[in-house]
Amino acid sequence: MGAGHGHVLYRESTSPVHRLPPEVKIVAMVVFTIAVVATPREAFWAFGAYALLVAGVAALARVGPRWLLSRALIELPFVLFAVALPFLGAGERVEVLGLRLSEDGLHGAWNILAKGSLGVLASLLLAATTTTRDLIVGLDRLRCPQVLTQIATFMLRYLDVLVGEARRMRVARISRGDDPRFLWQLRGFAAGIGALFLRAFERGERVYLAMLSRGYTGRMPAVWQGDGAATAGQWLVAATVPVVAASIAATAVVLT
Amino acid sequence: METLAMHISNGIIDGPVAAVFAALALAALTGCVLRGRRDLDDRLAPMAGLVAAFIFAVQMLNFPIFTAGVSGHLLGGALAAMLVGPWVGALCVAVVLVVQALIFGDGGVAMLGLNITNMALLGTAAAYLLIAVLLRVLPRTRAGLAVTAFVAALVSVVVASQGFVVEYWLGGTTDLGGNLAGLAGTMAGVHLLIGIGEGLITATTVLTVAKVRPDLVYALRALPTPASPAVPVSGGVR
């Protein structure tokens, strides 16, 4: 990936979380999210405990709360749906601040808000501590089919090609006097998309053939060399988060 | 409500239904991997990556839609089916969804099965069926190809959105009472608008690629007879 191995969300650091092998972090994050989703929505305390867990990992990864919360705004559209639920929902109505709201809808809104936010925070933490290259190596070590990791590798690689090519084409268009700002100028934009696709493909094809001629067989060297795969100790360390989350979920299920 | 259909976030559909759809998606993707492995040659491998990157970039463009403050984005299933075929196409969209869920928090990880079923499987399958039929029925011209791409993209978006309605009916965490038909109507209406945008982009892209490099369009390769008598099979001699 040339100069930068990171992506927009990656935070360069050498914290203990950054140093964990990627496959361990992926599994921990997925299990944590499933535990959160499996928790009954009436168990309000459980979601507080999950939030503390996330905060703990964030502190360990040296990811600041301000960065985390501003990036979490991505889920805003879901929140809009959640706000509508108390008005749309059926069943019993309760009086809140003079409004007659559906009780089931209120619970539903809380459910989406809490579980959605925790899921977003968990994946942001994974993104902040794992480069895209490591992510693919991790997926490969988790026995993800090679077709999929291959597509993912090229996708992440070509994303930069696409963005760079689009920037050059935009500069070329503007320097020739085009100023696409209005809807009726969309034709130029539409034609540009097709051209962008072709140009990016031909560059990408050259890159791929260059990779093939340098011995690329469809897997990252880091995987078949077997370096840096997770040790049993690292699995144990990383297992603490999902195990705590799962026991919280189990307690919540038993109590409600 | 629109963004939901595209990327269902955690907690919108209940656990058991999500698990059933995860199993379904896993089984279908396994089939796609087996079939796709056969398709993926030296020409298709970089193409699949580019299609995935293109879909990834395009899904980031959100259209604001004026009613009810919702926004939607393109899906790319029809583009993938057209350029790399149904099997690899579904894998491309699935890869985009997995990466988005893992590192961008876009769509919940626990809801990945539902999202893959709607966008990668339903969307691509609907698009490819239409492409297969329309390419045989319509005249083998640029206009025919454009209409095929447009219709396939439009229908695939609406089908994917109705997938969400079915899932919500099966396992929505909040009982909307009689509003389910309303949800279906809203989803279909909103996605019709998105589908038009998606159709235009798909048609333009496919036309450009078919004009310059017809060998790269999988749907044209799969036809039993040569795509058009005007294109010489050997090329070069005019």
Interface residues (C-beta under 8 A of the other chain):
Chain A: H7 L9 I26 M29 V30 T33 I34 V36 V37 A38 R41 A72 I74 E75 P77 F78 L80 F81 A84 L85 L88 G89 A90 G91 D104 G105 H107 G108 A109 N111 I112 L113 A114 K115 G116 L118 G119 V120 L121 A122 S123 L124 L126 A127 T130 T132 L135 P145 V147 L148 Q150 I151 A152 T153 F154 M155 L156 R157 Y158 L159 V161 L162 V163 A190 A191 I193 G194 A195 F197 L198 A200 F201 G204 E205 V207 Y208 L209 L212
Chain B: M1 E2 T3 L4 S9 N10 G11 I12 G15 A18 V33 G36 R37 L40 D42 R43 A45 P46 M47 A48 G49 L50 A52 A53 F54 F56 A57 A68 G69 V70 S71 V88 L91 C92 A94 V95 V96 V98 V99 A101 L102 I103 F104 G105 D106 G108 V109 A110 M111 T173 T174 D175 L176 G177 G178 N179 L200 I201 T204 T205 L207 T208 V209 V212 R213 L216
